[in-house]
Amino acid sequence: MTDHQWAGVRRQIEAMGARSGAAVFGAARHGWVLEKPLSEGELGELEAQIGVRLPEEYRTFLLHVGAGGAGPAHGLFPVRRIQERWRWEGDGADMTDLSRLAEPFPDHGPDPELLDALLTERPEEEDFDAIEDFDDAIEAWDDRWDAVMFAAERTVGAVTICHLGCAQRELLVVSGRHRGAIWSDRRVDDVDLEPLLDGDGRPLTFARWYTGWLRDAAERP
């Protein structure tokens, strides 16, 4: 999406706020407020810090719509300069490893057979006579599961940009084969990372993800 294709989006967001208020899911959190856009200099400074050029659709959004705010679910995490360093802010934004954004986002997750084996070993409360023993067992299992599902290399090359609630989030891939696509992170529910797809099975890019949300919000009564 070019800068011309973002024309009018900021005004539309403002109009939606005046008309819809908090009627759209998550609007009570972001309040239909957009932060001011970044300047070319600020964007260049951000990209120099993280060592990678951001996907074009997101770059033009930052330059012509806003640095974050109103958006899908609880809003688009804003990118801000704090104490002379740039970072994204929001519930889970600290999951983004700013030092590894230039590394390719992984093509594949953990071995499915490994995950299946771990799931079959998950302790069940009815198998324990004492609740304390079950608590110890499930804590040890959680540590093993998290070491696989939440390993640091799982999300290199991606920015956490949105919180859906209940620790479910969405990522924008900025490096690697999936660059520009939005991925779902529902690992809190034992669901592996996966790309968001449109009705034709195509990966959603940032612009189609954002404008699709705006279109759906505008159609609400």
N, C-alpha and C positions, 0 to 999 in steps of 0.2 A: 504494500500500500504506500503510495507516495504522499507527500505533504498535501497535495491538492485533494486527495481522497479523504483526508482527515478534516477537510474544511467543514465547518459548521458543527462538528461533534461537541466542542466545548459549549457552544450555545445550546445545543440540544440537551446536554447534561443539565445545564442551568434551568432550562424549561421543565425538564422532568422533575427536578427537585421542587419547583413551584407547584407542579400539578400532582405528583404522586406522593410526595412526602416520604413517609416510612413504609408505604404500602408494599414496596418491592423488597424481597428477602435481602437482608444485609444493609438496607439503606439507613436504618437507624444507627448503624455503626459508621458508615462513611459520610452520611448526611448530604449526599450529592455534591460534595465539595471536591474540587480538583485543585491540586497545588499548581503553582505557576510553572510554565514550561521551563526547561533548561535552555540556556544559551548555547551556541555552538562551542564557545570556549569551555563552559562547564561540562558539556558532554565529552569534549576532547580530553579534559582532565580526568573524568571518570574512566574513560576507556584506557587512558594511559596507565591509570592506577591498577586496573584489573587485568591489563595485558591482552585484551581482546576487543575487537569491534563488535558491538551489539547487533543483533539481527535488524535488518532495515525497517521492518514494520514497527518494531519497538522503538528504534532510534527516532523515527519520524513522529511517533506518538509523543515521546519525551520532548521533542523540539516544538511541536505544534499544538499539542493538546494539554499535557500536564505531566509533572514528574511523579504522579501517583494520585491516589484518592478514590473518587467514585469509580466503581467498576464491579465486576462479577463478585458474587457472594459478599464478603465483608469489605470488599474494596481492593484496589490495586496497591500493593505495598509501595510507598513513596521511596524514592532514592534521594538521599540528602547528604550534604557535606557536614560532618560533625567533627569539630576539632581538626579541620584541614584534611580529613579523610572521608571518602565517599563510602556509603553503605545503604542497604535497603533496611527499612524499619517496618516491623509488624510482628504479629504473633507467629513465630517460627522463622522469621527472616534471618535469625542468627544461625539457621541451619545452612545458609549459603556460605561456602568456603570461598571468600573473596580471593584467596591466594591461588586457587585452582580452577578459576573460571576459563582459562585458556586451554585446559586439558579436555580432550574429547569426552563427551557424555557417553557412558557405556552403551554398547549395542545390545547387551544381554544382561539379565539379572542373574541371581544365584542359580545353581543347578536345580532344576525342579525336583529331581530325585532326592537331593539333599533336603529341600524344604519338606517334601512329603515324609521323609524319614524323621525329621524333627517333629513334625506335627503328630505323627503316630506315637512319639515318645512323650507327648505333653501329659503331665500328671492330671489325674482326675480326682476330685475331692473324695468321691465315694470309695476310692481305693486306700484311703488312710483312716486309721482309727482316731488319730488326734489331729485337730485342725492346725496345730503348730507344725506338725510334720508336713502336712500338705503345703502350708505357707512357705516353708523352707524349700520344698521340692519345686514349687511353681516359680519361686524367685530364681532358683538356680537355672531352671529351664528358660525363663525369660532372658536371662543373661546370655545364654547360648543362642537364642533366637535373635536377639537384638544385635549380637556380634555379626550375624549374617545379613539380616535385613537392613540394619542401620549402619553398616560399615561405611566409613568416610568416602570410599571410592565410588559408592553407589550414585552419588549426586554431584560428582565433579562436573564442571562444564554446564551447570544449570543454576538458575536463580529462583529461589522460592519467592513467588510474587503475589500469592493470594491465599487467604485462610477461609475455609468453608465452614469452620466450626468443628468441635469435637476432635481437634488435632488432625483433621483432614485438610490437605493443602494442595496447591497446584504450582507447577514449576514451568519456567520458560527455559528451554535449552538454548544455550548461546554458543556452544562449540561442539564439533563432531558431526556425524552423519544426520542427526536429528535436529540440527540447528534451526531455530525459528519455531519449533513445535511446542505446544503446551502438553505437559504430562500431568497425570493425576498421581498424587501421593496419599494413598490410604493404608500405608503400612501399619498404622495404629490398629487397624482392623484385620491385620494379617493378610492384606491384599498387596501384591507386589506393585511396584511402579508400572504404569502403563500409559500409552499416549491417548489423548482425547481424540475421538474420531467424529467426523460429520456423518450425515445420513448415508453417504456413499462410501463410507469406510476410509475416507482420506484423513490423514492427521490434521488437526486444527492448528493453524498458525495463529500468531498473536492477533492479527487484525481481524480474522474471522471469529476468533474467540471473543474478542472485545465487542465488536459490532453486533455479533449474534446476541450477546447479553443485552446490549442496548436496544436492539430490535424487539426482543422478548419483553423487556421492561416497558417499552413504549406501547405494547399491545395490551398491557394489563388495564382493566377497567379503572 
